[in-house]
Amino acid sequence: MARKGIALCTLIVGLAVSSVSFAARPAAAADNPVVTENQQPGTSAWQLAHTADDVNGQVKGYADTTSVLQGGSFTLYVSVNPVQTFTVDVYRIGYYGGLGGRLLLHAGPINGITQSACVPDATTGMIACGWTPSYTVAVGTDWTSGFYMVKVINAAGYQNYVPMVVRDGRPAQFLYQSGVTTAQAYNDYPNDHATGKSLYEFNSYGANTMAGTTRAVKVSFDRPYADQGSGGLLSFELQLVRWLENKGYDVTYSTDIDTHANGAELLRHKAFFSAGHDEYWSNEMYDAAQNARDAGVNLAFFGANAVYWQARFEASAGGAANRVMVCYKNASIDPVQGPTTTLLWRDHVLNRPEQGLMGVMFTSEVATGHNVPYVVTNSANWAYQGTGFVDGDSVAGIVGYEMDRLMPNFPAPNAISQTLLSNSPFTNTGGVADYANSSIYQAPSKAWVFASGTMSWSWALDNTKTTVQVDPRIQQTTATILSTFITGRPVVKDLKLTVPATVTSGQAFSVTVVAEDDMGNPVTSYAGTVHFSSSDSASGVTLPADSPLTNGQGTFSVTLIRAGAQTLTVSDAANNLSTTANLTDNAAPASTLVLAGSVATAPAGSAIPFTVTAQDPYGNTATGYAGTLHFTTSDPAPGAMPSDATLTNGQGSFSATLDTAGAQSITATDTATGTITGKFSVQITPLAASSLSLTVPSSAVINQPFNVTVTLKDRYGNVATGYRGTVYFSSSDLVAMQLGKMPADYTFTDKDSGIHTFSATLMTPPSQTITVADTANGTLSATSPPIAVGLT
């Protein structure tokens, strides 16, 4: 392959460099250039197909600046190995119908050289390549501000990126800062596991520096980014960029270096975004963001671990400003002492914990690829308006790999209000239980500051990963926050809710709602949506549908059902407003009587306690009921029934005595209004047998059997179904007795239920009687009337 590459290089020596710019396709007028830009033809060719590596250095490059203004230019420094030509393709990164990029420029083939190796400084560990310029890109005045990827491709087909941001100086609504400082801090070019150095020991190699380890204390932008060369944009920022441009937000782009050099630029926008991994901030950057917030500019930190280390910037060896980032991370070796010493912002020397700016601060991390769910809290906050979130809901896989939370041992931000929007538990890489918070607070300037508390927030906005993690609820949350950045929130202190002191069940009544300011005046510009709820959860309750107010006021109809003390609440979750009023619901007039017996069964002749409750159509006790009740029963021969009576507070206790066994009922009826009635059922059971009866025919034929029936009854004439005694028979017919013509002794069983039929035979005319008696209780006996006995 090397030999073939050299031959190809020989063939193309002397070829002129060509470049082609691609004009924008005419598009419909739009409010901002992002919309127009994303209507242009897109392509997925911006993605690398055959990535060069740092060990072989097939093609690597860097630019002389991290950002460039429209109409300006930037110079590329490219190395190829072996020597061969290369081409340059410049892509703008956006949405473009999901394709993700648009080709703005193609240049080449360009004669390449193998640049000199990049040697670390022995003291600081800084690697500044100092390569020979290879090609200058002229940026068109019509190049829309945004993220750009310069794709350098050698003749053998190897590819690598050089990232660039194009600025337009336009006072767009949103200013997006790309975290190039953090990308450079972690950049260990050349990633050959031998000579590369970053600000971190874990991926630095070679000799120790003044830091006492292999890590550098200074890093230079005059070197390629390691590996594919994107500097980390594609991991945590690309998804947010695609989503913003897909939705047509009015956004313009810059880098940390631009914020450092011209912090006043933030004041020209409604909101400033820091995204992804934006860990390294200079004192000038911190001041710029803080001053912007205090001037009313909204801030959003769509990432985590931001504003963690203070860095300083120095000029390159050639005098180019801000091309070297300095971070000693140790005051004892930093030659500059004071407010710009390169330490953690939370360190006592600097005493500017990032929580005071962002609302949260870095806590810990999980291993790459082990993100955890985002868990919702305070779901009624306006930021979650329209999401359907309730507390405890979760969104899979977007918390990681570094996370922030509110640290109680550091000062909270100076805020009118602060709400934690999530509490997402995880076990960090040290095996310790921890949690992440997202936060929204409002500064005294009325600026809002949002912090997602996770580097992977953007993964829920746009799908560019193998695992689909897009979540419409996070998309809506983000949209709501950005909308608030543009239009602000209604200045409403509370919702005033006026209700009657008493209402009647089932009858509609009116309530009024007024969105009030601090002085109690209606806020006519209020644009929120009010929601009603009640402590009355009975079926039939009618509450108003979610509704806006008109000029900050509204009158609504409510119907409650359950009598007693109730509450009515009006709320606006989006604006974190809620008011509850107390009222008393009185029962409607009685429409029915509810009778309830204390027993389901009762012995005949015993007292049966029962209650009567007058109820309205909704099951409430009609405490004002004043009617007179009359009692009846299905028992044809009751022992005792209550006299006509009234109820006290809609209720009364009574007693009745029923004598007839079987299913019976007791009914109460209003003497004036017959439809107000009710009954209950009770099963009357017979008492023990107190009498015995014998049923026989009036005549019998000599020596022919006939049936006789024995029945046991209680004292109320009910068949004594529980009788289990033994009966014996005798007769005045001595012949029949001698011949055994009478039934044998018999013990009653469950099957008999107090009645049994026997067979008897008489022998002696003209008439005879039969007697039956209980063998143990002589009082239970009966003798039949004379039975005529004959031949026929």
MARFIKE-714478 format. One line per 10 residues: their letters; for each residue x, y, z of C-alpha. Coordinates in nm, 3 decimals. Layout:
<rs>
a	X Y Z  ...
</rs>
This chain:
<rs>
markgialct	0.000 0.000 0.000  0.283 0.242 0.080  0.455 0.177 -0.250  0.129 0.228 -0.440  0.072 0.553 -0.256  0.415 0.683 -0.350  0.360 0.600 -0.714  0.031 0.784 -0.714  0.197 1.081 -0.553  0.455 1.086 -0.829
livglavssv	0.181 1.089 -1.090  0.007 1.391 -0.952  0.303 1.615 -0.882  0.241 1.954 -1.036  -0.135 1.922 -1.062  -0.308 2.253 -1.000  -0.529 2.280 -0.693  -0.894 2.322 -0.775  -1.182 2.418 -0.552  -1.556 2.417 -0.602
sfaarpaaaa	-1.805 2.611 -0.390  -2.168 2.501 -0.376  -2.426 2.776 -0.388  -2.739 2.761 -0.176  -3.058 2.654 -0.346  -3.323 2.931 -0.344  -3.558 2.881 -0.054  -3.877 3.030 0.075  -3.836 3.330 0.301  -3.783 3.240 0.665
dnpvvtenqq	-3.750 3.435 0.988  -3.396 3.316 1.044  -3.118 3.176 0.826  -3.120 2.839 1.006  -3.458 2.760 0.851  -3.343 2.865 0.505  -3.019 2.672 0.540  -3.186 2.347 0.636  -3.406 2.363 0.328  -3.095 2.312 0.115
pgtsawqlah	-3.000 1.967 -0.021  -2.839 1.756 0.248  -2.603 1.462 0.242  -2.473 1.194 0.473  -2.134 1.197 0.302  -1.995 1.416 0.581  -1.948 1.098 0.784  -1.612 0.925 0.774  -1.588 0.604 0.573  -1.221 0.504 0.616
taddvngqvk	-1.084 0.671 0.928  -0.718 0.756 0.958  -0.544 0.689 1.290  -0.278 0.866 1.492  -0.026 0.581 1.487  0.007 0.573 1.109  -0.098 0.931 1.047  -0.241 0.855 0.704  -0.403 1.199 0.702  -0.434 1.440 0.995
gyadttsvlq	-0.491 1.810 1.017  -0.577 2.115 1.225  -0.681 2.472 1.162  -0.528 2.798 1.273  -0.847 2.901 1.455  -1.140 2.740 1.630  -1.391 2.974 1.467  -1.412 3.214 1.178  -1.643 3.498 1.081  -1.844 3.481 0.759
ggsftlyvsv	-1.636 3.615 0.473  -1.312 3.534 0.653  -1.073 3.245 0.601  -0.886 2.982 0.794  -0.573 2.787 0.715  -0.543 2.410 0.729  -0.227 2.231 0.833  -0.237 1.877 0.694  0.002 1.585 0.711  -0.019 1.275 0.491
npvqtftvdv	0.172 0.952 0.530  0.313 0.844 0.295  0.340 1.154 0.081  0.044 1.185 -0.153  -0.231 1.426 -0.250  -0.536 1.498 -0.044  -0.869 1.671 -0.092  -1.072 1.898 0.131  -1.449 1.879 0.169  -1.617 2.135 0.395
yrigyygglg	-1.954 2.033 0.537  -2.192 2.234 0.748  -2.352 2.016 1.019  -2.725 2.054 1.076  -3.045 1.860 1.019  -3.107 1.872 0.643  -3.399 1.633 0.645  -3.212 1.394 0.873  -2.906 1.361 0.650  -2.709 1.577 0.887
grlllhagpi	-2.483 1.782 0.662  -2.441 1.996 0.351  -2.133 2.020 0.131  -2.016 2.382 0.099  -1.675 2.339 -0.059  -1.463 2.078 -0.235  -1.095 2.148 -0.295  -0.816 1.940 -0.440  -0.634 1.734 -0.514  -0.372 1.919 -0.310
ngitqsacvp	-0.009 1.813 -0.294  0.054 1.685 0.056  0.361 1.637 0.266  0.445 1.433 0.571  0.475 1.697 0.840  0.728 1.675 1.120  0.649 1.481 1.436  0.492 1.686 1.715  0.728 1.685 2.013  0.610 1.756 2.371
dattgmiacg	0.769 2.040 2.562  0.987 1.880 2.827  0.862 2.107 3.105  0.494 2.167 3.035  0.422 1.866 2.816  0.255 2.092 2.559  0.243 1.953 2.206  0.237 2.230 1.943  0.298 2.095 1.597  0.406 2.405 1.407
wtpsytvavg	0.335 2.246 1.070  0.365 2.406 0.730  0.036 2.555 0.597  -0.140 2.328 0.345  -0.453 2.507 0.225  -0.655 2.819 0.307  -1.033 2.793 0.308  -1.217 3.105 0.203  -1.543 3.123 0.397  -1.830 3.255 0.192
tdwtsgfymv	-2.033 3.548 0.318  -2.337 3.327 0.265  -2.206 3.042 0.480  -2.460 3.013 0.758  -2.324 3.024 1.109  -2.290 2.676 1.249  -2.078 2.373 1.315  -1.859 2.273 1.022  -1.657 1.961 0.964  -1.363 1.986 0.728
kvinaagyqn	-1.308 1.639 0.590  -0.949 1.581 0.471  -0.911 1.275 0.249  -0.582 1.139 0.125  -0.540 0.979 -0.215  -0.553 0.635 -0.057  -0.901 0.714 0.075  -0.818 0.766 0.441  -1.025 1.040 0.606  -1.014 1.264 0.912
yvpmvvrdgr	-1.193 1.567 1.050  -1.091 1.922 1.131  -1.378 2.091 1.321  -1.466 2.456 1.268  -1.733 2.700 1.382  -1.850 2.976 1.148  -1.979 3.290 1.320  -2.204 3.554 1.170  -2.211 3.826 1.439  -2.590 3.821 1.418
paqflyqsgv	-2.798 3.900 1.732  -2.993 3.577 1.705  -3.220 3.474 1.987  -2.984 3.197 2.096  -2.603 3.188 2.112  -2.459 2.835 2.116  -2.111 2.788 2.262  -1.921 2.480 2.150  -1.694 2.329 2.415  -1.365 2.333 2.224
ttaqayndyp	-1.160 2.395 2.539  -1.270 2.068 2.695  -1.217 1.887 2.366  -0.859 2.015 2.367  -0.807 1.932 2.736  -0.885 1.565 2.668  -0.707 1.561 2.330  -0.409 1.326 2.358  -0.284 1.362 2.000  -0.099 1.168 1.888
ndhatgksly	-0.297 0.886 2.043  -0.018 0.634 1.993  0.010 0.526 2.358  0.368 0.648 2.353  0.399 1.023 2.304  0.052 1.176 2.322  -0.036 1.413 2.605  -0.348 1.580 2.737  -0.433 1.754 3.063  -0.506 1.406 3.204
efnsygantm	-0.275 1.139 3.329  -0.502 0.855 3.214  -0.430 0.919 2.845  -0.091 1.091 2.862  0.231 0.908 2.784  0.604 0.963 2.772  0.814 1.155 3.022  0.683 1.323 3.333  0.624 1.696 3.317  0.639 1.963 3.585
agttravkvs	0.305 1.826 3.702  0.498 1.529 3.841  0.312 1.288 3.615  0.286 1.228 3.241  0.007 1.483 3.197  0.062 1.823 3.040  -0.011 2.153 3.212  -0.057 2.330 2.878  -0.223 2.214 2.558  -0.208 2.373 2.216
fdrpyadqgs	-0.479 2.413 1.954  -0.200 2.390 1.697  -0.231 2.014 1.663  -0.490 1.772 1.528  -0.755 1.619 1.747  -0.689 1.254 1.823  -0.847 0.962 1.640  -1.123 1.072 1.401  -1.046 1.438 1.467  -1.393 1.568 1.562
ggllsfelql	-1.287 1.677 1.910  -1.593 1.521 2.076  -1.866 1.719 1.899  -2.026 1.404 1.763  -2.067 1.248 2.109  -2.268 1.502 2.307  -2.336 1.813 2.095  -2.437 1.684 1.753  -2.782 1.571 1.869  -2.867 1.910 2.018
vrwlenkgyd	-2.747 2.091 1.706  -2.956 1.867 1.480  -3.266 1.912 1.697  -3.230 2.290 1.719  -3.196 2.317 1.343  -3.474 2.068 1.273  -3.708 2.281 1.485  -3.595 2.602 1.317  -3.469 2.785 1.624  -3.296 3.115 1.564
vtystdidth	-2.948 3.017 1.676  -2.598 3.138 1.602  -2.276 2.960 1.695  -1.949 3.035 1.871  -1.685 2.864 2.086  -1.542 2.898 2.437  -1.254 3.096 2.286  -1.500 3.351 2.146  -1.670 3.388 2.484  -1.329 3.434 2.646
angaellrhk	-1.225 3.697 2.392  -1.556 3.884 2.368  -1.784 3.811 2.662  -2.003 4.111 2.585  -2.138 3.918 2.284  -2.362 3.721 2.520  -2.557 4.039 2.599  -2.687 4.056 2.240  -2.894 3.738 2.273  -3.195 3.619 2.468
affsaghdey	-3.017 3.304 2.580  -2.673 3.147 2.590  -2.619 2.769 2.557  -2.338 2.557 2.692  -2.372 2.197 2.581  -2.224 1.852 2.617  -1.888 1.847 2.793  -1.787 2.208 2.864  -1.556 2.162 3.161  -1.281 2.424 3.113
wsnemydaaq	-1.371 2.791 3.157  -1.153 3.097 3.189  -1.220 3.374 3.438  -1.335 3.589 3.148  -1.585 3.322 3.040  -1.727 3.286 3.392  -1.760 3.663 3.423  -1.928 3.686 3.083  -2.191 3.424 3.166  -2.254 3.568 3.511
nardagvnla	-2.283 3.923 3.379  -2.517 3.809 3.105  -2.741 3.632 3.356  -2.746 3.936 3.581  -2.841 4.148 3.279  -3.141 3.925 3.207  -2.989 3.684 2.954  -3.112 3.330 3.005  -2.859 3.048 3.037  -2.892 2.679 2.952
ffganavywq	-2.637 2.413 3.038  -2.737 2.117 2.821  -2.461 1.899 2.961  -2.277 1.828 3.284  -1.942 1.887 3.451  -1.939 2.238 3.303  -1.743 2.527 3.457  -1.533 2.279 3.656  -1.171 2.382 3.596  -1.045 2.737 3.552
arfeasagga	-0.815 2.772 3.252  -0.605 3.056 3.116  -0.510 3.123 2.756  -0.179 3.223 2.605  -0.058 3.311 2.258  0.116 3.055 2.041  0.489 3.068 1.971  0.398 3.256 1.653  0.199 3.516 1.846  -0.156 3.396 1.764
anrvmvcykn	-0.381 3.484 2.055  -0.554 3.220 2.268  -0.394 2.921 2.096  -0.260 2.770 2.418  -0.479 2.661 2.709  -0.313 2.652 3.050  -0.435 2.445 3.344  -0.183 2.347 3.611  -0.453 2.209 3.846  -0.215 2.271 4.133
asidpvqgpt	-0.160 2.609 4.290  0.190 2.516 4.405  0.321 2.487 4.048  0.108 2.760 3.887  0.319 3.071 3.838  0.009 3.290 3.849  -0.151 3.328 4.189  -0.487 3.491 4.257  -0.827 3.489 4.089  -0.693 3.326 3.770
ttllwrdhvl	-0.497 3.043 3.933  -0.588 2.728 3.743  -0.780 2.528 4.002  -1.130 2.393 4.045  -1.377 2.678 4.055  -1.507 2.538 4.384  -1.159 2.547 4.539  -1.138 2.784 4.836  -0.867 2.987 4.659  -1.109 3.085 4.381
nrpeqglmgv	-1.428 3.040 4.586  -1.657 3.055 4.284  -1.839 2.719 4.293  -2.009 2.657 3.961  -2.334 2.591 4.145  -2.369 2.966 4.194  -2.391 3.003 3.816  -2.552 2.681 3.694  -2.766 2.586 3.995  -2.594 2.246 4.024
mftsevatgh	-2.237 2.121 4.013  -2.041 1.811 3.916  -2.081 1.516 4.154  -1.948 1.194 3.994  -1.978 0.966 3.694  -2.067 0.623 3.563  -1.863 0.415 3.323  -1.907 0.497 2.955  -2.195 0.294 2.816  -2.363 0.255 3.155
nvpyvvtnsa	-2.601 0.549 3.154  -2.897 0.533 3.393  -3.258 0.659 3.370  -3.360 1.020 3.425  -3.617 1.026 3.709  -3.869 1.311 3.720  -3.943 1.519 4.030  -4.159 1.830 4.071  -4.355 1.738 3.761  -4.597 2.027 3.819
nwayqgtgfv	-4.325 2.278 3.732  -4.386 2.486 3.420  -4.082 2.333 3.250  -4.272 2.005 3.219  -4.585 2.164 3.071  -4.740 1.941 2.807  -4.515 1.643 2.877  -4.757 1.432 3.081  -4.476 1.366 3.328  -4.568 1.269 3.683
dgdsvagivg	-4.324 1.237 3.969  -4.131 0.914 3.944  -4.156 0.884 3.566  -3.827 0.795 3.403  -3.649 0.835 3.070  -3.408 0.555 2.994  -3.040 0.599 2.928  -2.984 0.975 2.929  -2.811 1.025 3.265  -2.435 0.984 3.220
yemdrlmpnf	-2.156 0.958 3.184  -2.082 1.260 3.407  -2.352 1.413 3.624  -2.429 1.718 3.837  -2.645 1.774 4.140  -2.729 2.039 4.396  -2.459 2.027 4.660  -2.597 2.140 4.999  -2.248 2.214 5.132  -2.197 2.482 4.866
papnaisqtl	-2.399 2.802 4.826  -2.712 2.776 4.615  -2.751 3.031 4.335  -2.893 3.371 4.416  -3.243 3.300 4.293  -3.601 3.415 4.318  -3.689 3.047 4.301  -3.516 2.719 4.219  -3.674 2.384 4.135  -3.500 2.051 4.101
lsnspftntg	-3.662 1.875 3.807  -3.506 1.532 3.856  -3.347 1.306 4.112  -3.179 1.022 3.926  -3.001 0.764 4.142  -2.689 0.582 4.025  -2.387 0.397 4.156  -2.073 0.577 4.047  -1.747 0.431 3.921  -1.620 0.416 4.279
gvadyanssi	-1.914 0.196 4.381  -2.076 0.475 4.583  -2.447 0.555 4.563  -2.509 0.901 4.421  -2.779 1.093 4.232  -2.810 1.356 3.961  -3.033 1.665 3.955  -3.157 1.881 3.674  -3.242 2.233 3.785  -3.426 2.547 3.680
yqapskawvf	-3.391 2.872 3.870  -3.478 3.236 3.813  -3.221 3.498 3.896  -3.316 3.836 4.045  -3.270 3.979 3.693  -3.563 3.752 3.592  -3.326 3.546 3.374  -3.389 3.174 3.383  -3.101 2.928 3.420  -3.148 2.563 3.327
asgtmswswa	-2.900 2.284 3.390  -2.971 1.932 3.267  -2.732 1.770 3.515  -2.626 1.510 3.257  -2.393 1.513 2.957  -2.637 1.295 2.759  -2.945 1.519 2.768  -2.921 1.573 2.392  -2.951 1.198 2.330  -3.323 1.232 2.403
ldntkttvqv	-3.358 1.509 2.145  -3.233 1.349 1.824  -3.146 0.995 1.723  -2.792 0.960 1.593  -2.700 0.661 1.804  -2.747 0.287 1.762  -2.972 0.275 2.069  -3.274 0.496 2.009  -3.318 0.717 2.314  -3.524 0.999 2.169
dpriqqttat	-3.804 1.088 2.411  -4.081 1.331 2.311  -4.125 1.437 2.673  -3.765 1.558 2.697  -3.808 1.723 2.358  -4.117 1.904 2.491  -3.937 2.004 2.810  -3.652 2.151 2.608  -3.896 2.332 2.378  -4.084 2.478 2.675
ilstfitgrp	-3.764 2.605 2.832  -3.650 2.766 2.506  -3.992 2.922 2.455  -3.968 3.073 2.802  -3.625 3.209 2.718  -3.784 3.392 2.425  -4.116 3.511 2.566  -4.068 3.493 2.942  -4.314 3.361 3.197  -4.630 3.545 3.307
vvkdlkltvp	-4.563 3.757 3.616  -4.832 3.596 3.826  -4.806 3.561 4.204  -5.108 3.340 4.255  -5.445 3.227 4.128  -5.731 3.372 4.332  -6.017 3.121 4.360  -6.360 3.236 4.481  -6.620 2.971 4.569  -6.954 2.968 4.761
atvtsgqafs	-6.933 2.875 5.130  -7.199 2.606 5.084  -7.329 2.420 4.781  -7.584 2.145 4.720  -7.496 1.800 4.593  -7.570 1.756 4.225  -7.642 2.125 4.167  -7.404 2.331 3.954  -7.246 2.638 4.107  -7.010 2.906 3.975
vtvvaeddmg	-6.651 2.978 4.076  -6.418 3.253 3.960  -6.044 3.243 3.899  -5.821 3.548 3.875  -5.448 3.542 3.794  -5.314 3.804 4.033  -4.991 3.997 4.059  -4.820 4.100 4.382  -5.075 4.378 4.431  -5.378 4.156 4.378
npvtsyagtv	-5.449 4.296 4.032  -5.548 4.070 3.740  -5.258 3.991 3.507  -5.431 4.045 3.176  -5.138 3.904 2.980  -5.154 3.572 3.163  -5.149 3.293 2.903  -5.142 2.988 3.125  -5.390 2.703 3.138  -5.578 2.636 3.461
hfsssdsasg	-5.668 2.289 3.580  -5.932 2.203 3.840  -5.931 1.919 4.093  -6.138 1.840 4.401  -6.129 1.626 4.711  -6.468 1.495 4.592  -6.382 1.190 4.384  -6.739 1.057 4.359  -6.885 0.955 4.027  -7.085 1.240 3.878
vtlpadsplt	-6.858 1.522 3.987  -6.828 1.777 3.706  -6.516 1.993 3.692  -6.426 2.242 3.419  -6.198 2.127 3.142  -5.845 2.269 3.139  -5.886 2.618 3.013  -5.707 2.950 2.957  -5.828 3.266 3.125  -5.953 3.572 2.942
ngqgtfsvtl	-5.759 3.881 3.040  -5.643 3.691 3.344  -5.993 3.602 3.466  -6.252 3.330 3.422  -6.583 3.200 3.557  -6.647 2.828 3.562  -6.924 2.583 3.656  -6.865 2.304 3.907  -7.090 2.027 4.038  -6.999 1.826 4.347
iragaqtltv	-7.163 1.505 4.465  -7.038 1.388 4.803  -7.185 1.578 5.098  -6.958 1.716 5.366  -6.643 1.928 5.382  -6.477 1.943 5.038  -6.197 2.132 4.866  -6.166 2.274 4.517  -5.819 2.340 4.373  -5.721 2.542 4.069
sdaannlstt	-5.365 2.501 3.944  -5.131 2.590 3.662  -4.853 2.333 3.669  -4.658 2.510 3.398  -4.628 2.820 3.615  -4.610 2.637 3.948  -4.931 2.800 4.072  -5.196 2.635 4.288  -5.479 2.758 4.513  -5.722 2.552 4.721
anltdnaapa	-6.057 2.671 4.859  -6.275 2.503 5.124  -6.652 2.467 5.096  -6.934 2.259 5.241  -7.147 2.038 5.019  -7.497 1.986 5.159  -7.702 1.685 5.056  -7.986 1.732 4.806  -8.349 1.661 4.919  -8.423 1.300 5.009
stlvlagsva	-8.530 1.074 4.724  -8.512 0.733 4.885  -8.499 0.550 5.217  -8.227 0.300 5.293  -8.322 0.034 5.547  -8.053 -0.185 5.698  -8.123 -0.469 5.937  -7.871 -0.565 6.200  -7.923 -0.935 6.122  -7.985 -1.133 5.804
tapagsaipf	-8.188 -1.400 5.985  -8.398 -1.388 6.298  -8.602 -1.644 6.497  -8.976 -1.605 6.473  -9.112 -1.372 6.739  -8.774 -1.209 6.816  -8.699 -0.837 6.795  -8.529 -0.729 6.471  -8.330 -0.402 6.507  -8.293 -0.195 6.188
tvtaqdpygn	-8.202 0.154 6.081  -8.360 0.391 5.833  -8.154 0.654 5.648  -8.302 0.915 5.419  -8.071 0.963 5.118  -8.054 1.202 4.827  -8.009 1.078 4.468  -7.628 1.070 4.519  -7.620 0.850 4.827  -7.572 1.130 5.077
tatgyagtlh	-7.764 1.128 5.404  -8.044 1.386 5.376  -7.992 1.538 5.719  -8.273 1.788 5.664  -8.538 1.527 5.589  -8.852 1.593 5.802  -9.107 1.346 5.661  -9.312 1.092 5.856  -9.254 0.724 5.798  -9.509 0.443 5.796
fttsdpapga	-9.392 0.083 5.829  -9.535 -0.226 5.662  -9.422 -0.586 5.622  -9.472 -0.884 5.398  -9.543 -1.094 5.712  -9.920 -1.160 5.712  -9.915 -1.196 6.090  -9.636 -0.982 6.232  -9.579 -0.969 6.601  -9.509 -0.595 6.627
mpsdatltng	-9.426 -0.312 6.386  -9.296 0.042 6.466  -9.549 0.318 6.486  -9.529 0.604 6.237  -9.215 0.804 6.313  -8.978 1.079 6.198  -8.600 1.071 6.158  -8.334 1.275 6.334  -8.077 1.429 6.097  -8.200 1.189 5.834
qgsfsatldt	-8.147 0.875 6.041  -8.339 0.660 6.288  -8.323 0.323 6.468  -8.623 0.093 6.502  -8.729 -0.260 6.598  -8.989 -0.500 6.459  -9.106 -0.852 6.544  -9.204 -1.096 6.268  -9.365 -1.433 6.341  -9.404 -1.603 6.004
agaqsitatd	-9.110 -1.811 5.895  -8.952 -1.755 5.552  -8.824 -1.461 5.349  -8.989 -1.145 5.476  -8.938 -0.775 5.423  -8.999 -0.455 5.613  -9.082 -0.141 5.420  -9.076 0.225 5.525  -9.267 0.481 5.321  -9.307 0.856 5.350
tatgtitgkf	-9.671 0.918 5.441  -9.688 1.223 5.214  -9.462 1.117 4.925  -9.498 0.754 4.835  -9.193 0.752 4.606  -8.971 0.807 4.908  -8.958 0.450 5.024  -8.724 0.164 5.096  -8.717 -0.184 5.237  -8.490 -0.455 5.361
svqitplaas	-8.526 -0.833 5.369  -8.481 -1.076 5.654  -8.509 -1.453 5.680  -8.739 -1.563 5.967  -8.656 -1.903 6.108  -8.904 -2.124 6.307  -8.863 -2.195 6.676  -8.841 -2.539 6.837  -9.146 -2.767 6.800  -9.419 -2.698 7.052
slsltvpssa	-9.703 -2.898 6.895  -9.756 -3.202 6.683  -10.041 -3.267 6.438  -10.154 -3.585 6.272  -10.332 -3.589 5.939  -10.535 -3.903 5.856  -10.809 -4.003 5.607  -11.171 -4.007 5.725  -11.214 -4.378 5.635  -11.006 -4.687 5.573
vinqpfnvtv	-11.061 -5.038 5.428  -10.994 -5.328 5.660  -10.640 -5.456 5.623  -10.547 -5.203 5.350  -10.260 -4.952 5.420  -10.322 -4.582 5.408  -10.103 -4.269 5.463  -10.087 -4.062 5.776  -9.877 -3.742 5.803  -9.710 -3.607 6.114
tlkdrygnva	-9.627 -3.235 6.128  -9.428 -3.053 6.402  -9.491 -2.680 6.452  -9.354 -2.402 6.671  -9.573 -2.184 6.885  -9.638 -1.942 6.593  -9.765 -2.220 6.369  -9.446 -2.240 6.164  -9.336 -2.589 6.065  -9.058 -2.680 6.305
tgyrgtvyfs	-8.809 -2.772 6.034  -8.538 -2.834 6.288  -8.724 -3.106 6.475  -8.512 -3.424 6.517  -8.715 -3.616 6.777  -8.843 -3.974 6.765  -9.216 -4.052 6.745  -9.405 -4.370 6.815  -9.759 -4.477 6.710  -10.049 -4.648 6.894
ssdlvamqlg	-10.415 -4.717 6.804  -10.749 -4.799 6.959  -10.749 -5.095 6.717  -10.592 -5.364 6.940  -10.598 -5.620 6.658  -10.399 -5.386 6.437  -10.158 -5.325 6.721  -10.116 -5.698 6.781  -10.057 -5.759 6.414  -9.797 -5.473 6.391
kmpadytftd	-10.001 -5.270 6.151  -9.889 -4.935 6.306  -9.570 -4.754 6.184  -9.253 -4.834 6.366  -9.085 -4.570 6.583  -8.920 -4.303 6.361  -8.658 -4.032 6.415  -8.698 -3.719 6.203  -8.406 -3.614 5.982  -8.290 -3.298 5.798
kdsgihtfsa	-8.470 -3.426 5.491  -8.803 -3.430 5.670  -8.790 -3.063 5.767  -9.055 -3.124 6.037  -9.301 -3.324 5.823  -9.309 -3.699 5.756  -9.570 -3.933 5.602  -9.615 -4.288 5.729  -9.817 -4.597 5.625  -10.075 -4.747 5.872
tlmtppsqti	-10.340 -5.028 5.852  -10.659 -5.073 6.060  -10.835 -5.409 6.112  -11.141 -5.362 6.334  -11.466 -5.188 6.231  -11.659 -4.972 6.277  -11.411 -4.693 6.368  -11.073 -4.649 6.528  -10.824 -4.374 6.623  -10.447 -4.345 6.584
tvadtangtl	-10.218 -4.167 6.830  -9.863 -4.041 6.769  -9.631 -3.901 7.037  -9.270 -3.794 7.091  -9.089 -4.066 7.281  -8.907 -3.809 7.499  -9.162 -3.531 7.527  -9.509 -3.637 7.609  -9.650 -3.292 7.540  -9.581 -3.353 7.174
satsppiavg	-9.866 -3.590 7.090  -10.183 -3.603 6.885  -10.476 -3.842 6.841  -10.664 -3.859 6.517  -11.037 -3.816 6.487  -11.224 -4.150 6.448  -11.152 -4.323 6.122  -11.440 -4.527 5.974  -11.321 -4.886 5.912  -11.516 -5.113 5.675
lt	-11.500 -5.364 5.397  -11.507 -5.094 5.135
</rs>
